[in-house]
Amino acid sequence: MSSYRALRFAGRLLIALCPLAAPFLATNAFAEREAGSFGGPGGAPFHGSCSPKALAGVFLWAGKAVDKVEIDCGTLNQNGTVTDVIGDARFHAGGGGGGYGGQFCPPNALVTGMRVWKDHNNMVNSFILRCTSMTDGTNTWTTMQAGGEAIDDPVKILCKKNEIGIGVYGRAGSLIDNIGLLCADNPMMVAAAPPPPVVPEKPIKHTGKAGGEGAAPMPGGVLSCRGGGGMKVTISGQTAVFIAFTPAAQTANATQPGPGECAWPDRLFATNEAHRFALDPSKPNAQLLMDAVRTGGTFQLTAKPIGTFIMVQAIDGVQVVDSTPLSPGPVAAGDAGGGDTPSTPADMGGMPPMQQAGGSCGGGGAAATVVINQPGVDKVNVRSGPGGQVIGVVPEGDTVSVIGPCGATGAAGFTKPKTQQSGGGGGNGWCQISAPVAGCVSSQFLAFGGDVGTNLPGGAAGFAKSKGKPQASATAGFGGSWSANADNVAYSLSLKQNGNGVSGRYQGDDGSAGKINGKVSGNVLRFAWVQMDGTRGSGKFELSGDGQSFEGSYNFGSNPDAVEGSWNGMRQ
């Protein structure tokens, strides 16, 4: 027996011999559901269920294909812990060949999904598992793959919301031909469901659910938080950011939360109440909040619990570490023009507003180029709202992703490397952008499609380039050494660029290592990645204007624009 298997067996034996510290939930067999399977049609059917336990992992034996699987089962308790995790000797599927391995969830997590690959012989050659923490709802994917070369993309099989995995099913002979996931209702969600509300004389708007025995829906309100500590940021697609935190031991009225903590003003978090909040990254002050999370600053959220997370309705009172306020205060009429920052056609020497396609913001979902026609001005400020706080800059010539209108009045504001002019007043409307910085930009300095360089005085190109520090060339900017982070795991990257081709290697603090190969278009690198253990996928990096950092994402498929996790880096 290998040392790994011996340690795992000893750990299971110890857990099995210890009495449970918390009451378990499932006393009867689950009502199971087949969530789907993938592979070929050969072999005989198999069915392996952990019920009344739940699925915590899968043992496997594999060579060039998966030879055999067994299930690893654990008891789900009322407090969200998963105990008594041990293999189920009653079930196995497949033959007797292959080398031993496994896919196992971290402590207090259960399987809620899987990705399955097949080979040229229509046999299952690899799979990985999605694990969901039963204490905070965080999703992670196992990273080890087994088997030979896969064909096509994997098929994703997921339990429904508020379900957990309880087993596997499929078809097998001497090898695993086909494998799928058995799911059932999460008993924690069933147990936490409140009784039907009593209709009062006046309507009462409940704000969400909380855990605990017989707990009523918990109220929302103002959530006070401090960044740093163990706060973990997870990006879900383009429209949601989840941030996990530690519940403070005291209310916010009693004392300020510590690093990585959040607190309600007048109550403590319930036992099974969500410990993560979800926000739309396009909300005002969202970028400031992310900075506070990173630097250990403080912020307040108007939010309400809705099951497995806390929905953010508004972001207020963001401060950096040195207590300098970042959130914009009320903008007076005299400040609407940005003070002595040029923002109107008159202030810009009579330059007319940019011609727009499909409305002042391109109809939404468009790309635009930043165009400025004034000597000494080479960047446009990105603000938290019309006339609001400056939260970033975009260099002239860069492309921005436009979501839609952001407001009707305010000032563009510029970062001026030379002398400033007096001025003020309104702009030509505001557009909300999502990249490279999320915020609001005056629409008069955005050109859509073929409008770049048209209707601008002073030359056919219509650009007034600054004589300041040159911008980084995106086609030559990805080569070098990078310090990166992907979902709170630190990585070192070494990349080489030849023309528009980029290749290199990465090494993670968690022991993962792999290769990257891709091509650059503009300031965006789209690439494929493969780890030494066989796990593979794709992703993209977007280089910053100064070439010193990138923001990016990764996924487990072949579409580099799909987002399943964040991957950002700084040049070393």
C-alpha positions in Angstrom: 0.0 0.0 0.0 1.4 3.4 -0.9 2.0 6.0 1.8 -0.8 8.1 0.4 -3.3 5.2 0.6 -2.1 4.2 4.0 -2.5 7.7 5.4 -6.0 8.0 3.9 -7.0 4.6 5.2 -5.7 5.5 8.7 -7.6 8.8 8.6 -10.8 7.1 7.6 -10.4 4.5 10.3 -9.9 7.2 13.0 -12.9 9.2 11.8 -15.0 6.0 11.7 -14.1 5.1 15.3 -14.9 8.6 16.7 -18.5 9.5 17.7 -20.1 12.3 15.6 -19.9 15.7 17.2 -22.9 17.0 15.3 -26.3 15.4 14.5 -26.4 14.1 10.9 -29.2 15.0 8.6 -30.0 12.1 6.3 -31.5 9.1 8.2 -33.3 7.7 5.2 -32.3 6.9 1.6 -32.2 9.9 -0.7 -34.7 10.3 -3.6 -32.0 10.3 -6.3 -32.0 11.8 -9.8 -29.8 11.0 -12.7 -28.1 14.3 -13.7 -26.6 13.0 -16.9 -23.7 10.8 -18.1 -21.1 10.8 -20.9 -19.1 8.2 -22.8 -19.8 5.3 -25.1 -22.7 2.8 -25.4 -20.7 -0.4 -24.5 -20.6 -2.4 -21.3 -23.3 -3.2 -18.8 -25.1 -0.7 -16.6 -23.8 0.1 -13.1 -25.2 2.1 -10.2 -23.3 3.1 -7.1 -25.1 5.2 -4.4 -23.8 6.4 -1.1 -27.3 6.9 0.3 -28.1 7.7 3.1 -24.6 9.2 3.0 -23.4 11.6 0.2 -20.6 11.5 -2.4 -17.3 13.0 -1.1 -15.0 11.6 -3.8 -14.3 8.8 -6.3 -11.5 6.2 -6.3 -10.3 5.2 -9.7 -7.8 2.9 -11.4 -6.7 4.0 -14.9 -4.1 3.4 -17.6 -4.9 5.0 -21.0 -8.6 4.8 -20.0 -10.4 4.5 -16.7 -10.4 0.8 -15.7 -12.4 0.9 -12.4 -14.2 3.3 -10.1 -15.4 3.1 -6.4 -17.2 5.7 -4.4 -16.0 7.6 -1.3 -19.0 8.5 1.0 -19.4 10.9 3.9 -22.1 11.9 6.4 -23.5 15.4 6.1 -24.3 17.0 9.5 -26.6 19.8 10.4 -23.7 22.2 10.9 -22.4 21.6 7.4 -19.5 19.4 8.4 -18.9 16.2 6.5 -17.7 13.3 8.7 -17.2 9.5 8.6 -15.7 9.8 5.1 -14.9 6.2 3.9 -15.0 4.1 0.8 -18.1 2.1 0.2 -17.0 -1.5 -0.2 -20.4 -2.6 -1.5 -19.8 -1.1 -4.9 -17.2 -1.0 -7.7 -17.5 -0.8 -11.5 -15.1 -1.9 -14.2 -12.2 -4.3 -14.4 -9.0 -4.9 -12.4 -6.3 -3.1 -14.4 -4.8 0.4 -14.2 -2.9 2.4 -11.6 -4.6 3.6 -8.5 -5.7 7.3 -8.1 -8.6 9.3 -7.0 -10.7 12.5 -7.0 -11.5 13.7 -3.5 -13.2 16.7 -2.2 -11.6 18.9 0.6 -12.9 18.7 4.2 -16.6 19.5 4.7 -17.3 19.5 0.9 -19.4 17.2 -1.3 -19.4 16.4 -5.0 -21.9 18.6 -7.0 -20.7 18.2 -10.5 -18.2 16.5 -12.8 -16.4 17.0 -16.2 -15.9 13.8 -18.3 -13.6 13.3 -21.2 -13.6 10.3 -23.6 -11.0 8.9 -25.9 -10.9 7.8 -29.6 -12.4 4.4 -28.6 -15.4 6.0 -27.0 -14.3 5.0 -23.5 -14.1 7.3 -20.5 -10.4 8.3 -20.2 -10.6 11.0 -17.6 -12.9 13.1 -15.3 -12.6 15.7 -12.6 -15.1 16.7 -9.8 -16.7 19.9 -8.7 -16.8 20.1 -4.9 -19.1 22.5 -2.9 -18.3 23.4 0.7 -21.3 22.7 2.9 -20.2 25.4 5.3 -19.7 28.4 3.0 -20.9 27.3 -0.5 -17.5 27.8 -2.2 -17.1 25.7 -5.3 -13.7 24.1 -6.3 -12.7 21.7 -9.0 -10.3 18.8 -8.4 -7.2 19.1 -10.7 -5.9 15.6 -11.3 -6.8 13.8 -14.5 -6.2 10.1 -15.4 -6.1 8.2 -18.6 -4.7 8.9 -22.1 -5.3 11.5 -24.7 -8.8 12.9 -24.8 -10.8 14.0 -27.8 -13.0 17.0 -28.0 -14.1 19.1 -25.0 -15.3 17.5 -21.8 -19.0 17.3 -21.0 -20.0 19.1 -17.8 -22.6 17.3 -15.6 -24.0 19.3 -12.7 -26.4 18.8 -9.9 -29.2 21.4 -9.7 -29.1 24.3 -7.3 -29.6 23.0 -3.7 -28.7 19.5 -4.7 -25.7 17.3 -3.7 -24.1 14.3 -5.4 -24.9 11.0 -3.8 -23.3 8.5 -6.3 -22.3 7.6 -9.8 -23.9 5.5 -12.6 -23.1 4.5 -16.1 -21.9 1.5 -18.2 -18.8 -0.6 -17.8 -17.1 -3.9 -18.8 -13.4 -4.3 -18.3 -13.2 -0.5 -18.6 -15.5 2.4 -17.8 -17.5 3.0 -21.0 -19.8 5.7 -19.6 -20.1 7.6 -16.3 -22.6 10.1 -14.8 -23.7 11.7 -11.5 -26.5 10.8 -9.2 -28.0 13.9 -7.4 -30.5 14.5 -4.6 -31.9 17.4 -2.6 -29.5 18.8 -0.1 -31.1 18.0 3.3 -29.5 21.2 4.7 -31.6 23.3 2.4 -34.7 21.3 3.2 -34.0 21.5 7.0 -33.3 25.3 6.8 -36.5 26.1 4.8 -38.8 28.3 7.0 -42.4 27.5 7.7 -45.0 29.4 5.6 -45.2 33.0 6.8 -48.1 34.2 8.8 -49.7 37.1 6.9 -49.6 40.2 9.2 -52.0 43.1 9.0 -49.4 45.1 7.1 -47.0 43.4 4.6 -43.6 42.6 5.9 -40.9 42.2 3.3 -38.6 39.3 4.3 -35.0 39.7 3.1 -33.8 36.1 2.9 -33.1 32.8 4.7 -30.6 31.8 7.3 -29.6 28.6 8.8 -30.0 27.2 12.3 -32.6 25.1 13.8 -36.1 26.4 13.1 -34.6 29.8 12.1 -36.9 32.4 10.6 -35.7 34.4 7.5 -32.9 36.7 8.5 -33.1 40.4 7.9 -30.8 42.3 5.7 -29.3 45.7 6.4 -25.9 47.4 6.4 -23.0 44.9 6.4 -19.7 46.3 7.7 -16.5 44.7 6.4 -12.7 44.9 6.4 -10.6 43.6 3.5 -7.5 41.5 3.7 -7.3 38.5 6.0 -8.9 35.4 4.4 -11.3 37.1 2.0 -11.5 35.1 -1.2 -12.7 36.5 -4.5 -14.4 34.3 -7.1 -15.6 35.6 -10.5 -18.6 34.0 -12.0 -19.0 34.9 -15.7 -19.1 38.6 -16.5 -21.9 39.7 -14.2 -21.1 38.4 -10.7 -18.3 38.5 -8.2 -18.5 36.3 -5.0 -16.4 37.3 -2.0 -16.1 34.9 0.9 -15.5 36.3 4.4 -15.2 35.3 8.0 -18.2 36.3 10.3 -17.0 38.6 13.0 -17.3 37.4 16.6 -19.1 40.7 17.6 -21.6 43.0 16.0 -20.4 46.1 14.1 -22.1 48.3 16.8 -19.8 46.7 19.4 -16.5 46.8 17.5 -15.2 47.1 14.0 -14.6 43.9 12.1 -11.1 42.5 11.9 -9.2 41.7 8.7 -11.2 39.5 6.4 -14.4 39.8 8.5 -17.9 41.2 8.1 -20.5 42.0 10.7 -24.1 43.0 10.9 -24.8 46.1 13.1 -27.0 44.5 15.7 -26.9 40.7 15.4 -24.4 37.9 14.9 -24.4 35.5 11.9 -26.6 32.5 12.3 -24.9 29.0 12.2 -25.7 28.2 8.6 -26.1 31.8 7.3 -24.1 32.5 4.1 -20.6 33.7 4.6 -20.1 35.2 1.2 -21.7 38.1 -0.7 -22.4 38.5 -4.4 -22.2 41.8 -6.3 -22.5 43.1 -9.8 -19.0 44.4 -10.8 -20.7 47.2 -12.8 -22.2 48.7 -9.6 -21.0 52.1 -8.5 -17.9 51.7 -6.2 -17.4 48.0 -7.1 -13.9 48.7 -8.2 -13.2 50.6 -5.0 -14.5 47.7 -3.0 -12.2 45.3 -4.8 -9.3 47.6 -3.9 -10.3 47.6 -0.3 -10.6 43.8 -0.3 -7.1 43.6 -1.6 -5.5 46.2 0.6 -7.4 45.6 3.8 -9.6 48.7 3.6 -13.0 49.0 5.1 -16.4 49.2 3.3 -20.1 48.9 4.0 -22.8 47.1 2.0 -26.5 47.4 1.9 -27.3 43.8 1.4 -29.8 41.0 2.1 -29.3 37.2 2.6 -30.9 35.0 0.0 -29.9 31.4 0.7 -26.3 30.5 -0.1 -25.1 34.1 -0.5 -25.8 37.7 0.5 -26.9 39.9 -2.3 -25.3 43.3 -2.4 -27.7 46.1 -3.3 -25.4 49.1 -2.7 -21.8 49.8 -1.8 -21.1 52.7 0.6 -18.3 54.2 2.7 -15.3 52.6 1.0 -11.9 53.5 2.5 -8.4 52.5 1.8 -6.0 51.3 4.5 -4.9 54.8 5.5 -8.6 55.8 6.0 -8.6 58.2 3.0 -12.2 58.2 1.8 -12.5 56.9 -1.8 -16.3 56.8 -2.2 -17.5 60.0 -4.0 -19.5 62.4 -1.9 -22.3 64.6 -3.3 -21.2 66.5 -6.4 -21.9 70.2 -6.3 -23.0 72.0 -9.4 -19.7 73.8 -9.5 -17.8 70.5 -9.4 -19.8 68.8 -12.1 -17.3 69.8 -14.7 -14.4 68.4 -12.9 -12.9 71.7 -11.6 -10.0 72.8 -13.9 -10.0 69.5 -15.9 -11.1 70.0 -19.5 -14.3 68.1 -20.2 -16.4 70.0 -22.8 -16.0 70.7 -26.5 -15.2 74.3 -25.6 -12.6 73.2 -23.0 -11.0 71.0 -25.7 -10.5 73.8 -28.2 -13.8 73.4 -29.9 -13.4 69.7 -30.6 -16.9 68.3 -31.5 -18.2 65.2 -29.7 -17.2 61.9 -31.2 -19.7 60.5 -33.7 -21.3 57.4 -32.1 -22.9 54.3 -33.6 -26.2 53.2 -32.3 -26.5 56.0 -29.8 -24.0 57.8 -27.6 -22.8 54.5 -26.1 -22.9 52.3 -29.2 -26.1 50.5 -28.3 -24.4 48.6 -25.5 -22.2 45.5 -25.7 -19.8 47.3 -28.1 -16.1 48.0 -28.2 -14.8 51.6 -28.5 -11.4 53.3 -28.8 -10.3 56.2 -26.5 -9.6 59.2 -28.8 -8.3 62.5 -27.4 -7.3 65.5 -29.6 -5.3 67.8 -27.3 -1.5 68.1 -26.9 -0.3 66.9 -23.5 -3.4 64.9 -22.7 -3.1 61.1 -23.2 -5.4 59.4 -20.7 -9.1 59.6 -19.9 -10.2 59.1 -16.3 -12.7 56.4 -15.4 -15.0 57.4 -12.6 -17.3 55.6 -10.2 -20.3 57.5 -11.7 -21.1 60.6 -13.6 -18.9 63.3 -12.0 -17.8 60.8 -9.3 -14.5 59.7 -7.9 -11.7 58.8 -10.3 -11.0 55.0 -10.0 -8.7 54.4 -12.9 -7.4 55.7 -16.3 -7.4 54.4 -19.8 -4.7 55.6 -22.2 -5.5 57.1 -25.6 -5.8 54.5 -28.3 -6.8 51.7 -25.9 -10.0 49.7 -26.5 -12.7 49.7 -23.9 -15.7 47.3 -23.5 -18.9 49.4 -23.4 -21.9 48.0 -21.5 -24.3 50.9 -22.0 -25.2 54.4 -20.7 -24.0 55.4 -17.3 -25.6 58.8 -16.8 -26.4 62.0 -18.5 -24.2 64.7 -17.0 -20.8 65.1 -15.4 -17.2 65.5 -16.3 -14.8 63.3 -18.2 -11.7 64.4 -16.4 -8.2 63.7 -17.7 -4.9 62.7 -16.3 -2.7 65.6 -17.6 1.0 65.2 -17.8 1.4 68.8 -18.9 -0.2 72.1 -18.0 -3.9 72.2 -17.1 -6.5 74.5 -18.4 -9.4 76.0 -16.6 -12.8 74.8 -17.4 -15.8 72.9 -16.3 -19.3 72.1 -17.3 -21.1 69.0 -18.5 -20.1 66.4 -21.1 -21.9 64.6 -23.9 -23.3 61.8 -21.7 -21.6 58.9 -19.9 -20.9 55.4 -20.9 -20.4 52.4 -18.6 -17.4 50.3 -19.4 -16.4 46.9 -18.0 -12.8 46.7 -19.2 -10.0 47.4 -18.8 -11.4 49.3 -15.7 -15.0 49.0 -14.6 -16.6 52.5 -14.3 -18.0 55.5 -16.3 -16.3 57.5 -19.1 -17.6 60.5 -21.0 -19.0 59.3 -24.3 -17.5 62.2 -26.3 -14.1 60.6 -26.0 -15.1 57.2 -27.3 -15.0 56.2 -30.9 -17.0 53.2 -32.1 -16.1 51.0 -35.1 -15.0 53.0 -38.1 -15.3 56.4 -36.3 -11.7 56.4 -35.1 -10.1 59.4 -36.6 -13.2 60.9 -38.3 -14.7 64.3 -37.6 -11.5 65.3 -35.7 -9.5 68.4 -36.5 -5.8 68.4 -36.8 -4.9 65.4 -39.0 -6.3 62.4 -40.8 -5.7 60.1 -37.9 -7.2 62.4 -35.4 -4.8 61.4 -32.6 -2.8 63.9 -30.5 -0.1 61.7 -29.0 1.6 62.8 -25.8 5.3 63.1 -25.6 5.3 61.5 -22.2 6.1 57.9 -21.3 5.3 55.7 -24.3 2.7 53.0 -23.9 3.7 49.3 -23.8 3.4 47.5 -27.1 0.9 44.8 -26.7 2.5 42.6 -29.4 5.7 42.5 -27.4 4.5 42.9 -23.9 3.8 39.3 -22.6 7.4 38.0 -22.6 9.2 37.9 -19.3 8.6 36.7 -15.7 5.3 37.2 -14.0 4.0 36.8 -10.4 0.4 35.7 -10.7 -2.6 34.6 -8.7 -5.4 32.3 -9.8 -8.3 32.0 -7.3 -6.0 32.7 -4.3 -3.2 30.3 -5.5 0.1 32.1 -6.2 1.8 31.2 -9.5 5.1 32.1 -11.2 4.9 32.4 -15.0 7.8 32.5 -17.5 6.6 33.5 -21.0 8.4 34.0 -24.3 6.9 35.9 -27.2 7.9 35.6 -30.8 5.8 37.8 -33.1 2.3 37.2 -32.0 3.1 33.7 -30.6 3.5 33.2 -26.9 4.7 30.1 -25.0 5.8 29.4 -21.5 5.5 27.5 -18.3 3.8 28.1 -14.9 4.3 26.8 -11.4 1.8 27.1 -8.6 2.3 27.1 -4.8 -0.2 24.2 -4.6 2.2 22.0 -6.6 0.5 22.3 -10.0 2.6 23.0 -13.0 2.0 23.3 -16.7 2.5 24.9 -20.1 0.9 27.8 -22.0 0.7 28.3 -25.7 -1.2 31.0 -27.4 -1.4 34.0 -29.8 -1.7 37.8 -29.1 -4.3 40.0 -30.8 -4.0 43.7 -29.8 -3.3 43.6 -26.0 -5.1 40.3 -25.4 -3.4 36.9 -25.3 -5.7 33.9 -25.9 -4.1 30.6 -25.0 -4.4 26.9 -24.2 -3.0 25.4 -21.1 -2.1 21.9 -20.0 -0.9 20.7 -16.6 1.7 18.0 -15.9 -1.1 15.8 -14.5 -3.1 16.1 -17.8 -5.7 18.7 -16.8 -6.2 21.1 -19.7 -8.2 24.1 -20.7 -7.8 27.6 -22.1 -7.9 31.3 -21.1 -7.0 34.8 -21.9 -4.8 37.6 -20.4 -5.4 41.3 -21.1 -2.2 43.4 -20.8 -2.4 46.7 -19.0 -1.6 50.0 -20.8 1.9 50.2 -19.2 2.6 46.5 -19.8 3.3 45.8 -16.2 0.3 43.7 -15.3 -2.4 41.6 -16.8 -6.0 40.7 -15.9 -7.3 37.4 -17.1 -9.3 34.3 -16.7 -9.2 30.5 -17.3 -11.6 27.6 -18.0 -11.5 23.9 -18.6 -12.8 24.0 -22.2 -11.4 25.1 -25.5 -13.1 28.6 -25.7 -10.5 31.1 -24.2 -13.2 33.7 -23.7 -15.2 31.5 -21.3 -14.7 32.4 -17.7 -14.6 29.9 -14.8 -11.9 31.5 -12.7 -9.7 34.6 -12.5 -5.9 34.6 -13.3 -4.1 38.0 -12.8 -0.5 38.9 -12.7 2.2 41.5 -12.2 5.6 41.7 -14.0 8.5 40.7 -11.8 
